[in-house]
Amino acid sequence: MSRYTEASCKLCRRETVKLFLKGSKCLTEKCPVERRAYPPGQHGQQTAGRGRKQSEYAKQLREKQKVKRMYGLSELQFRNLFEAVTHEPGVKGTNLLVALETRLDNVVYRLGFASSRKAARQLVNHGHVEVNGRRVDIPSFKVLPGQEVRVAPGSRENLSVKVAQEFASRGQPVSWLSVDSEKASGRLLERPTRDAIPINAQEQLIVELYSK
């Protein structure tokens, strides 16, 4: 499977919105989206602000790319996830966002144990995360309501975890998660609703794109 190896901030600039791929840097004046609010590339600055009307397909594609990149998934992973949620009852777009939010790597990020989703994925891959007391090293693992997610006891002094917790303590966790910072653990209280998912996305455009 191919892996993106270029600068993460280029992805944010391409979508002209912060995707929060670099942790605390995204909230400082060093954020490239703040300093260069135009797409990367030779003609990025020249085309910025021209107000060219986008086609419906272009809007749908950009929205899909934005959300896919925000959660760090490949095209195949994202498409497979969408296909899986289409068989669930409810609104397809909301089901897609809920499936993304309840991935183990995203829950670790939301709990404040990693500074970005990429860092959370690495933490899971390296075996530093447990679900209900058992080690899980699959980032796409679906966390269910009632399950406890914690940093393994032997990994709680990990510097990256400590830094992430310090940064996360300045904000408020999402309502559908409970956090015990001292024990580096948390619990999924309930299936999140759309209103409780703090991302700016028009998920219906993604549904329209994949439904063609």
N, C-alpha and C positions, 0 to 999 in steps of 0.2 A: 504494500500500500504506500502510495506516495505521501511524503510529509513536507509541509511548508517549512523552508529553511531560511527565508529572507527575513528582513526586519519586520517584527510584528506591527510596528506603528504604521507601516505602509498600508496595512489592511484597513486600519482606522481611517487613514487619509483617503483611501479609495472610496470608502463608504461615506466620507465626510461627516462622521459621527464617532464619538468615543465608544469603543467596544470593550474597554477596560481589560486589555490583554497584558498590561505591564504593571498591574498592581497600583501601588501608591503613586507612581510616576504620573499616572493618568489624571491625578488630582492636583498636580503642580503646574507651575508656569513652564516647565520643561516639556510638557505634552506637545508633540508635533502637531496635533490637530488644532491646538490653540495658536501655535506659532506660524503654521502654514496651512491655513484652512482651504486647501485646494488639493485635487488628486495628485499623486506622485507621477513622475515621468516627464519627458521632454516638453510636452505641451500642456501639462496639468495646469499651470498658472495662467496660460493663455486662454484656456477654455472655461476657467472658473468664472462664475457670475454672468455668463452669457444668457442664462435663462432659456436655453433651448428646450422646447417641449419634448417630454419623454413619451414614448408609446406605452400602452398598457403593459405590453410584454416586458419592456425595459424596467418599469416600476416593480413588476412582480419579481423579475430576476434579481434586481438590486436588494429587494427586501429579503429574498431567500438567501442571498450571499451574505447579507449583514448578520442575520440570525445564525446561519451556519458557522460563520467565522467567530461570532461572539462566543459560541459554545465550544469551538475548536474541533468540529467534526469534519470528516471528509465528505465529499459528495455522496459516496455510496452509503456511508453510515447515516447521513441525514435522510436520504431517500428511503432507506430501509426502515428507519424509525417512523417516517411519515406513513409508509405502507402499513406498518403494524398498528398505528393508532386509528387508521381509517375503519378498522373492524370494531372499535370500541364505541359504546353509546355516548351521545353528547356532541358537542361542537368540535369539529375536526381541528380547527386552529388552536382552540384552547387545549385540547388533548395533546397536541404536539408540544406546546409550551410546557405543560405539566410533565410530559415524558422527559423533556430536556432538563427541567428543574429537579426532577427526582433521580437523575443519574447520580451515582455515588460521588463522582468527581465534583459535580456542581454543588452537592450538599456539603461536602468538605469545604468548598470555597465559601458558601453562604454562612457556614458556621464560624468562619473566620480563622480556620486552621491553615489556610494557604492564601497568599496575596493575590493570586490569579487562578483562573481555571486551569491554565497550563501547569502551574505549580502544584495544584491539587491533583491533577492527573498523574504527575510524576510521584507525588507522595503515595498515591494509591498503588501505582505500578511497582514501587520499591517495597511494598509490603508494610507500610507504616500505619495502615488504617484497619480498624476492626469494625465489624457490624455484629451486634449482639454477642460480643466477646470472641468472635471468630475472624481471623484475618481474611480480608478480601482484597485481591490485587487486580480486579477487573473494573476499570473506570466506568464502564457502561452499566454496571450492576444497578438494578432498580431498587431503590430504597422504599420500603412500604411504611405506612403509618404505624407508629408504635415502636419501630426499630430504633435501636441506639447506634449511633455512629461515633466512634472515638479514635483519637490518635493512640496507637499502641503504647502501653506504659513505658516501654524502653525507648520510645521515640519522642517523648514529650519535651525533652530538653533540646531537641533539634532547634538550631538557631533560626532557621527559616520559619518554623512553627511559632516560635516566641515572637519574632518580628511581626508576623502576620496577625497574631493575637493582639499585640500592642496597637497595631493600626486599626484592627476591627473594633477595639474597645471604644473608639471615638464615635462610632455610629450605632444604629439600632438594627438588631437582627430581624429577619422577616417574621411575620406573625405565626407562620406555620411550623416554625422550628423553635425548640427550646435549647438553650446553651448553658453549659456549666464550664466556665473558662478554667477554673482551678483544676478540674479533672480532664480538661481538653476533650470533652464529650458533648454530645447533643442528641436530640431525638426529633424525629419527624412526627409532629403532633397530628397532622391531618393532610389530606390531599389538598394542595394549594388551589385556590380559586384564581381566576384571571386577574381580578382586582388586586390580589396579594402578590402577584409576580411583578417585581419592579424593573421591567424592561420596556423600552419604547419600541414597540414592534406592531406592524399591521399584519398579523398572522393570516388574515383572510386572503391577502395577496399571494401568500405561499400556497394556500389551498387551491386557489384559482390556477396558479402556475402548474402545479402537479396534476390538476384535474383535466388538463387539456388532452 
